[in-house]
Amino acid sequence: MTTINIAKVAQEWLRVRDTLAELEQLKSQLEADIKEVFASKGTDTYIINGEKIALVSGERAKYDADLLKDLISPATFKKVTKTEVDGKKFKASLEIGLIGQDIADAITTLTPYTQLRVTQLAKGEEKDDKATTKVA
C-alpha cells in the first residue's frame, strides 16, 4: 500500500484550486474579448484548429407567477409551477418559534456530505502541517 504525504497532496490541491480560479477569470476575459472582436468584425463565428467558435444569442424567460395565477385555472397553475421550502427562512422561522420542532423533524430529510473548505489562519493561530486533529 502506498503512503500518501498529506502535506504534498494538500499543497498540490491548493495550487490546482488557485490555478483553476485564475483560469476561470482568464476564460471570462477572453470570452469578453472574443465577443468584442466579433462585434467589431460584424461576425458571429470563427473557425480555428478544426473547431468553430460561435456566438449564440438567446433569451432567459422570467415569469410573473402572481399574474399567471389570476389568469389560468388553479389546476393548470399547479401543473406549471413548483414550490419548495427556502431553507434559510425555514430555519429562521424554526428559531423564532413560528414552526415547531416536531413539524421540522417530520418534514426534514438530512443528506450527509463532505467537502473541503479552506480558510486563512489568523495571526498567531497555530500552523498544523502534520494533519493532526485537535478535539476540544
N, C-alpha and C positions, 0 to 999 in steps of 0.2 A: 504494500500500500504506500502511495506517495504522500509525503508530509507537505502540507501547504503552509507557506510562510504568510501569515495573515497580514503582516506589515507590507510585504510586496504586493499582495493581491489588493489590499485596500488602497494602496498608493496608486496602483495601475487603474483601479476602478474610478478613483477621483480624477485622475488625469484624463481618462476617456470621457467621463461625465463633463468635465470642463471643456474638452475639445469639442464634444458634441454641441454644447451650448454655443460655443464660438462659431461652429459651422452652421448652426441654425440661423444665427444672426447674419452671417455672410450670405447664406442662401436667400434670406429675406431681402437683403440689399441687392443681390444680383437679380432677383425677380423684379424688383422695382426698376432696376437699370434696363432689363430686357423690355419691360412694358414701355419705358420712356423711349427706347430706341425704336420699337415697333411703331409707336405713335408718331415719332419724327419721320419715319420712313413710309408711313401710310400702309403698313403691312400687319398681318397678324400671324404669320408663320415664318419659320426659318428651319432649314434642313442642314444638319451638321453630323458628320460621322454616322450616317445611315439612320439618324433619328430626326423626327420632326417635332419642333417645339411650336406649339400653337397657343395663341391667346384666345381663350374661350370666355365669352361673356354669358352671364346668367343672372337670375334674379332669385332672391330668397323671399318667400312669402311670409307675411305675418298676418294672422287672422284676429279679428275682434270677436272673441268668444261671447262677450256680453251682448253685442248686437246680433250675432248669429242666433243666440238662444231665443231672442224675441221674434226671429223671422222664420224659424222652422219648428217642426213638431218636437216635443220632448224625446220621443223615441229616436228620431234621426239625430238629434243633438247628442244623445248618449252614444250613438254609434260612431260619431265622427270626433268625439273628444275623449280625453282620458284625464283621470285625476290621480294625483299622487300626493303623499304626505311630504311636506317640507320639513326635513329633519331638524334643522336649527330652530324653527318656530315650534315644532312639536316638543323638543327638549325644553325650550323656554316655558312653554305652557305647562309642562310637567313640573318644572321647578317652582312655578308660582302657584301651582295647585289647580289650574284650570282643567287639567287632565289627571285622573288618579293613577297611581302606580299599578293598580290591578288592571286597568284598561291598557296601559303601556305594555305590561307583561303579556297580555292576551293578544296584542296585535303586532308585537315586535319579534322579528327573527334576526338573530345576530349571525353574521358570517365572518369567521376569523380570517385574518390575512397578515402577511408580514411584508415589510418594505424597509428599505434603507433610508435613513434620514441623516443629513449632515448639518451640523451646527458649528459655528466658530466658538472656540474656547474663550472664556472671559479671561482677562488678565489675572494672573495668579491661580487660575484653575489648573489642577494637576494634569500633566501630559500623561496619556496612557497608551503607550505603543507596545505593550505586552499582551494586549487583548484580555485583560482581566476584568471581571465583573465585580463591582462593589455593591454589596447588599446593605441597605440601611437597617 
